[in-house]
Amino acid sequence: MDSLRMFTKLPQKIPDPFNLLGDQPKLAFRSQPGGIAKLASTRNIPEQDSYWEQYVVLFDSASDVFTLITHNDVRRALYEAPENVATLIRVITSRLFNLVSDHTFPTPPSSSVSSLASSLIRTGTGAGAERNTTKEVLNCIRVLQRVLPVVFEIESEPSRFEQEVLWKRVEVRPQDAAHAQGAVSAVEQASAQPQFVIEDEDESDGEETGRAPKSPTRQRTSPRAPEPEKPKETMPSIAERLFSCLVDLMFCCGFTLPTKIQVDHYKINYVIWEKGVGSTTDPGPSQQYESNKTEVLRLLLVLLSRQIYVPPAALFTSPSSCTLHFVQKLPRRDVLTVLCSLLNTAMNATHPGTANVMGTVAGRLPYNHLLMKGEDPRTSLVSICFQVLCVLLDFQSGSARDVVVDGQTTAPTAKTNAFRYFIAKLHRPADFEFILNGLVNIFEDEMSSLHGLLPGSKKPVPYMIEAVIFLWKMLELNKKFRAYLLDSDKAMSVMAYLLCYGLEIKDKPEQHGMCRVVSYMIQGLSAERAFGLKLSSPFKAQIPQKWVVAGNAGDFMVQAIYSMVATTSGSLNSLYPALVIALSNSAPYFKNLSVTSSARLLQLFNAFSNPSFLLSDEGHPRLLFFMLEAFNGVLLHNLQENPNLVYAILHAHKQFEDLGTFTLARGLREIRRIQQLKEERAAQGRGSVDKGKHRARDEEEGAPQSEKARLLQREADSLDLSRTPGSTDTLPEGQARHREEGSQTRPLMSPTATENPVGSEGAAPVSEKARGKMRAGRSLSGDMTGSLERLAASGVGRNGFVPTQEWVASWQQGLPLDTIMLVISELLPKVQNLQSSLSGASASNAIIDLLRNANLDQVLPKPSPLSPRRFMWSDASIVWLTSLIWGEIYVRGMTPLGIWNNTVVRLFYVKHAQTQQRQITEAVTNVVGGLLGRTESSQSVTRRS
């Protein structure tokens, strides 16, 4: 009976000390009055109350904190008992500060058996339980991660609550302040290990911007907290102390760094996390500390996220106090060590030595990402390092804005944004090689996930977006790195990876913001002479097979940009200028363009000169202008090296000639003609069942050819190129349909006598400055009306735009057609003579030889010095990129923790799509839809205007 009585009591005793049968204390925290509910229901809970202890010792993981404490709980308490939220922040931060300086922190890692036991026992609650200070520190960090977003979302400029709790300094007695400073100084002296960081190349920048010492610890002579004013002694604010504490935790031996590098009893050692920039030695393996690093960086990211609760219009005038402090007030030693640690960890993402055994083995198995849920600790750490880097390098609000240098360009200084300044100061080739290799490895991993032998067998790189943005920041801020990249043999590979990435995501509306980033990066690279000189080199990049092209790097660039434009059906209209400008910038360097590339350039020209496109928007004619500039660049600099393109231009001479006499009336007439032709064919298709089936089958089979024909093919009236072999023809597959339409379209395409004076009024004669118009293309018109004026007002322009003849004349007279018309007038008769005297392959070869040896130096004007169009930053573009970066961070934070979920974000709109869970994340990533001009139906997240 005694033994039975013992067993009947056993189940009641096991859950309490060992917690084997459930998480009763955690459930009680959620449901009982003494748990989270007390935060809002009981006013003025004192700091010494035992209630606060559970926030430090109860939770075992980040998911516990984010599950048991919701934003609504904090928000309710903030409105009903704000003093309790303030007390919670003070208690948690004070506990964190004390723990970091406590000699028992960090708790030494125990054996596997004891670790299992400690995971089953609620540490710190039992009478004989062993205290785990590492767990307490992590819980303090996690609670702050949960509470601070709700504090930041309070709508006021700035929040009085935030200022009162986080940034208010408290006056203290001088001896107390001296004691606090002495404690910090002792920590500094302990970390005086010589370690090379970033050196300034220029020594004439003054005291703040002089040469950084090889030992980062010797530079700092003052405590980490800003030195208080002498008239009155004040303690640093909670926010200032929190930033200092986080930096200490980033370099705490036994918590984020190996214990073997600890010096005596000083556990804080400012050693760069991994080998790379600023460090030639590796501190040792630290896989067991990666999750701790991620937790610290996540809290740092939450502090920096104050930006997302400011509307775009106030982004520059109401900067985040947290980010301003971190980029301006952080001691130089801390800036350098943090920057190098984040940078090296991100660049070592794919380094074999940085992955654990599980990562190296399982990471190479096909479909491993479908078997293992979530990200491994290394991937999470690399991702958040990239995110923090992008946020810090992007920040330009308030006094952190770059200063004007040389009256035109802008550049960061050590006083505006120290992180931007020191990343711009990198100059060692070894550092550049390390960064470039790291980024290229990431891009190659992304490419391999796209064209593996087993579809979907490899997970896409989760931090690809951040890697691309970081590369853009490096190219923007560091001119020497840009020159190094363009001079290296990886320049064309990087260009190919960027364009392939853009091609891969172009059909995903939520990723159109990244397409825009890629287009701006390509435009910026194309403005560099070193980039252009490499376009004629063989193309060797390892890219998905579907994007491989024959020819050189210039051929790939042309065909990739064509695919970006031609296959998006106008959904990426805002990207077209940057992409076409990239072609115009690179055109003077194009050599030996293939037949396909030449045809693609003419197809782009025909599409942009299509009346339906030209007359639909006020900004569309500039695309035609840029394409003509691209042709001029080739003809003036490398005419003999591009016979295929010259041949294609001669083949399309009628378009260029007609472009000089383009008028609004002719454009509208062409639009109406295409409408009538479509209606006639539709009517003929319904005439009989057999004819209908035959017509439908023909149209289905010929759809790609007909689309290309509408973009490129012209009547072979004076230059009979339709019978030339495919090796020199720009688009042979569209000839049959073209001949079918020829008899109907020629009269409508020929300019009449009454139209010529209107189109050429105030312009030079056609022989000198010919301008024309393009016929074939897609129709974007609306309802068919009885007059051209009504057609212009109702069916051509979009968004209320109505084209007028005055508007047409304003851009038509400035089209750069002189060089093209001179080439046509000189070479067209010679080509026609060869065609009439020869036939077949012999004629084609003779024409190519003629064009290769054509010398028009005495005919064409001398080329002017190249002045490429560079990407220019503006306030709108800075706000857009900030929205894009934070939108991606917001989406990445949605799972598994939901860091910023259900908070009032003001930098961009958050719209959750009503679809299955898997698609929610993809839909929400569209953070800049409004800037891309898409309709509401295609947007999930848009920036506030």
Buried (B, 14 or more C-beta within 10 A) or exposed (E): EEEEEEEEEEEEEEBBBEBEEEBEBBEBBBEEEEBBBBBBEBEEBEEEEEBBBBBBBBBBBBEBBBBBBBBEBBBBBBEBBBEBBBBBBBBBBBBBBEBBBEEEBBBEEEEEEEEEEBEEBBBBBEEEBEBBBBBBBBBBBBBBBBBBBBBBBBEEEBBEBBBEBBBEBEEBEEEEBEEBBEEBBEBBEBBBEEBBBBBBEEEEBEEEBBEBBEBBBEBBEEBBBBEBEEEEBBBBBBBBBBBBBBBBBBBBBBBBBBBEBBBEEBBBBBBBBBBBBBBEEBBEEBBEBBBBBBBBBBBBBBBBBBBBBBBBEEBBEBBBBBBBBBBBBBBBBBBBBBBBBBBBBBBBBBBEEBBBEBBEEBBEEEEBBEEEEEBBBBBBBBBBBBBBBBBBBBBBBBEBBBEEEEEEEEBBBBBBBBBBBBBBBBBBEEBBEBBBBBBBBBBBBBBBBBBEEEEEBBBBBBBBBBBBBBBBBBBBBBEBBBEBBBEBEBBBBBBBBBBBBBBBBBBBBBBBBBBBBBBBBBBBBBBBEBBBEBBBBEBEBEBBEEBBBEBBBBBBBBBBBBBBBBEBEEBBBBBBBBBBBBBBBBBBBBBBBBBBBBBBBBBBBBBBBBBBBBBBBEEBBBBBBBBBBBBBBBBBBBBEBBBBBBBBBBBBBBBBBBBBBBBBBBBBBBBBBBBEBEEEEEEEBEEEEEEEEEBEEEEEEBEEBBBBBBBBBBBBEEBEBBEBEEEBBBBBBBBEBBEEBBEEBEEBBEBEEEBBEBBBEEBBEBEEBBBBBBBBBBBBBBEBBEEBBEBBBBBBBEEEBEBEBEBBBEBBBEBBBBBBBBBBBBBBEBBBEBBEEBEEEEBBBBBBEBBEEBEBEEEBEEEEEBEBBEBEBEEEBBBBBBBBBBBBBBBBBBBEBBBBBBBBBBBBBBBEBEEEEEEBBBBBBBBBBBBBEBEEEEBBBBBBE
